[in-house]
Amino acid sequence: MSGPVAESDPAAWQKQFTINLTTAYLTTRALLPALRANGGAIVYFASAAAIPGGAVAGMAAYAAAKSGVVALMRAVAADEKKHKVRANAVAPTSIRTAANIQSMGEQQNYVEREEVAATVCYLCSSDASAVSGQVVRLG
């Protein structure tokens, strides 16, 4: 991540925004014409670091970028409601992956990939047709 703000590198800060927020914006912008034509659902990947109570020490750029993803999701949910396009976000703590285990160890309270996938599938389903503009925290 980027470390504490006082010691952070502006290039690393910008990289976190490009990876986490700009890509979400560009993907949304590219897909909206098709979604507007047919209705549909967008599920953004935020992070527990972007919502109250999420740990952010040493992760200022990442947390700020993921907070931007949440703000983008809320704006899209409000703007696209008239087109029957829903937008929500999942905000997991750390997901159990080999890379996360290698960098953080086994002591973390990981969210299983299957839990994330099931939540995304629900948010995209007709069972969640009334759900939009929400952040689902996992973990």
C-alpha positions as CSV (number, residue, x, y, z in Angstrom):
1,M,0.0,0.0,0.0
2,S,1.2,3.6,0.4
3,G,2.2,3.8,4.1
4,P,1.4,6.8,6.4
5,V,0.6,10.0,4.6
6,A,3.7,11.8,5.9
7,E,6.0,9.2,4.3
8,S,3.9,8.4,1.3
9,D,5.1,8.8,-2.3
10,P,2.7,10.8,-4.5
11,A,3.3,8.3,-7.4
12,A,2.2,5.4,-5.1
13,W,-0.8,7.5,-4.1
14,Q,-1.8,8.0,-7.7
15,K,-1.2,4.4,-8.6
16,Q,-3.7,3.3,-5.9
17,F,-6.3,5.7,-7.4
18,T,-5.7,4.5,-10.9
19,I,-5.9,0.8,-9.9
20,N,-8.9,1.1,-7.6
21,L,-11.0,4.1,-8.6
22,T,-10.2,5.1,-12.2
23,T,-10.6,1.6,-13.5
24,A,-14.0,1.3,-11.8
25,Y,-15.1,4.6,-13.4
26,L,-13.8,3.7,-16.9
27,T,-15.4,0.2,-16.7
28,T,-18.7,1.7,-15.5
29,R,-18.7,4.4,-18.2
30,A,-18.0,1.7,-20.9
31,L,-20.8,-0.6,-19.7
32,L,-23.6,2.0,-19.0
33,P,-25.0,2.1,-22.5
34,A,-25.7,-1.6,-22.5
35,L,-27.0,-1.6,-19.0
36,R,-29.3,1.3,-19.7
37,A,-30.7,-0.5,-22.7
38,N,-31.5,-3.7,-20.7
39,G,-31.4,-2.8,-17.0
40,G,-29.0,-4.6,-14.8
41,A,-26.7,-4.5,-11.8
42,I,-23.2,-3.3,-11.1
43,V,-21.3,-4.6,-8.1
44,Y,-18.2,-2.6,-7.1
45,F,-15.4,-3.9,-5.0
46,A,-14.8,-1.6,-2.1
47,S,-13.0,-2.5,1.1
48,A,-13.7,-2.6,4.8
49,A,-11.0,0.1,4.9
50,A,-13.5,2.4,3.1
51,I,-16.3,2.3,5.7
52,P,-16.5,3.3,9.3
53,G,-14.6,0.9,11.6
54,G,-12.4,-0.4,8.9
55,A,-8.6,-0.4,9.7
56,V,-6.7,2.1,7.6
57,A,-3.3,2.5,9.4
58,G,-0.6,2.7,6.7
59,M,-3.2,2.4,4.0
60,A,-4.2,6.0,3.3
61,A,-4.2,5.9,-0.5
62,Y,-5.9,2.5,-0.7
63,A,-8.6,3.5,1.8
64,A,-9.2,6.9,0.1
65,A,-9.4,5.2,-3.3
66,K,-11.8,2.6,-2.1
67,S,-13.9,5.3,-0.4
68,G,-14.0,6.9,-3.8
69,V,-15.4,3.6,-5.2
70,V,-18.2,3.8,-2.6
71,A,-19.0,7.4,-3.6
72,L,-18.9,6.4,-7.3
73,M,-21.3,3.6,-6.6
74,R,-23.7,5.8,-4.7
75,A,-23.7,8.4,-7.5
76,V,-24.3,5.7,-10.2
77,A,-27.1,4.2,-8.1
78,A,-28.8,7.6,-7.9
79,D,-28.1,8.6,-11.5
80,E,-29.1,5.4,-13.2
81,K,-32.2,4.4,-11.1
82,K,-34.4,5.9,-13.9
83,H,-32.7,3.4,-16.3
84,K,-33.4,0.4,-14.0
85,V,-29.6,0.1,-13.4
86,R,-28.7,-0.9,-9.8
87,A,-25.3,-0.3,-8.2
88,N,-24.0,-1.8,-5.0
89,A,-20.6,-2.6,-3.5
90,V,-19.1,-5.4,-1.4
91,A,-16.6,-4.3,1.2
92,P,-14.6,-7.3,2.4
93,T,-11.9,-7.4,5.0
94,S,-8.9,-9.4,3.6
95,I,-9.9,-12.2,1.3
96,R,-8.2,-15.5,1.8
97,T,-5.8,-15.8,-1.1
98,A,-2.3,-17.2,-1.2
99,A,-0.8,-13.7,-1.7
100,N,-2.6,-12.4,1.3
101,I,-1.6,-15.3,3.5
102,Q,2.0,-14.8,2.4
103,S,2.0,-11.1,3.1
104,M,-0.2,-11.0,6.2
105,G,0.1,-14.5,7.7
106,E,-2.6,-16.9,8.9
107,Q,-3.6,-14.8,11.9
108,Q,-5.9,-12.5,9.8
109,N,-9.7,-12.9,9.9
110,Y,-10.0,-13.7,6.3
111,V,-13.2,-13.7,4.2
112,E,-13.5,-16.8,2.0
113,R,-13.7,-16.2,-1.8
114,E,-16.9,-18.2,-1.9
115,E,-18.5,-15.8,0.5
116,V,-17.6,-12.8,-1.7
117,A,-18.8,-14.6,-4.8
118,A,-22.2,-15.6,-3.2
119,T,-22.7,-12.0,-2.2
120,V,-21.9,-10.7,-5.7
121,C,-24.3,-13.3,-7.2
122,Y,-27.1,-12.2,-4.8
123,L,-26.6,-8.5,-5.6
124,C,-26.8,-9.3,-9.4
125,S,-29.9,-11.5,-9.0
126,S,-33.5,-10.6,-9.3
127,D,-33.8,-11.4,-5.5
128,A,-32.0,-8.1,-5.0
129,S,-34.0,-6.1,-7.4
130,A,-34.9,-3.6,-4.7
131,V,-31.3,-3.2,-3.5
132,S,-29.3,-0.3,-4.8
133,G,-26.8,2.2,-3.4
134,Q,-25.8,-0.2,-0.6
135,V,-22.4,-1.4,0.7
136,V,-22.3,-4.9,2.1
137,R,-19.5,-5.4,4.5
138,L,-18.0,-8.9,4.7
139,G,-15.9,-10.1,7.6
